[in-house]
Amino acid sequence: MKVCIIPARGGSKRIPGKNLKTFIGKPIIAYAIDVAKKSGLFDRIIVSTDSEDIAGVAKEHGAEVPFLRPADIANDHATTLDVIKHAIEWLQENDTRPLGSVCCLYATVPFTRAKDLEEGLELLEKEQTQYTFAATRFSFPIQRSIRMNGEGNVEMFWPENFSTRSQDLETAYHDAGMFYWGKPDAFLSGKPIFAPHSKAVQIPHFRVQDIDEPDDWIRAEMLYQILEQRGEL
């Protein structure tokens, strides 16, 4: 049995009501549910939430909400691994079918494509890894990054790279914040995701946008409309 788990907590301080906020015509969580359904990969699509309102909308769009998340993993300090572990334990207690691959799919990432999920599952199964996840490259070499000290003066993290050409520096990647495929035992044991037992699905950085602040939301809507017109979604 393959299961998609969509974490969607009710509280959101920076963008109030973020998981249910309308994104180009429908609640943003609907995009995650729709892409999970479109992929055809899952036997169950479950939304893990502490909110009755989110639960109602999730069900309207075709997801299951078989439980409400306990308060101890519905606060600002709860981690994604905490939420996925709870859902897996619930499934093991309440579904008699053997649990195979599990996918954590974030609720507020409308740029995820079914093909991305397919590639993640294929990597997980063929390469015998513990996790696969979406990653994208940094648009500028991190080896030439700078910081500002308490006086506002600038200094390089790695001064030795000041004169190194960008093309001679190793490409660096970061989590695209879209999804994590994993083996149930890996999630349950709390194995770190960013480790040698994981592999990444590379996502072009033009299709990656965190939505944490109100201006991120505006940019994401504009980007989504452009990508949709270009057939990139």
HELIX and SHEET records of a PDB file:
HELIX    1   1 LYS A   18  LEU A   20  5                                   3    
HELIX    2   2 ILE A   28  SER A   39  1                                  12    
HELIX    3   3 GLU A   52  GLU A   60  1                                   9    
HELIX    4   4 ALA A   71  ILE A   73  5                                   3    
HELIX    5   5 THR A   80  ASN A   94  1                                  15    
HELIX    6   6 ALA A  114  LYS A  126  1                                  13    
HELIX    7   7 ILE A  142  ARG A  144  5                                   3    
HELIX    8   8 PRO A  159  ASN A  161  5                                   3    
HELIX    9   9 SER A  166  ASP A  168  5                                   3    
HELIX   10  10 PRO A  184  SER A  189  1                                   6    
HELIX   11  11 HIS A  205  ARG A  207  5                                   3    
HELIX   12  12 PRO A  214  GLN A  229  1                                  16    
SHEET    1   A 6 ARG A  44  SER A  48  0                                        
SHEET    2   A 6 VAL A   3  PRO A   7  1                                        
SHEET    3   A 6 VAL A 102  LEU A 105  1                                        
SHEET    4   A 6 TYR A 173  GLY A 182 -1                                        
SHEET    5   A 6 TYR A 131  ARG A 137 -1                                        
SHEET    6   A 6 SER A 198  GLN A 202  1                                        
SHEET    1   B 2 THR A  22  PHE A  23  0                                        
SHEET    2   B 2 LYS A  26  PRO A  27 -1                                        
SHEET    1   C 2 ILE A 146  MET A 148  0                                        
SHEET    2   C 2 VAL A 154  MET A 156 -1                                        
END                                                                             
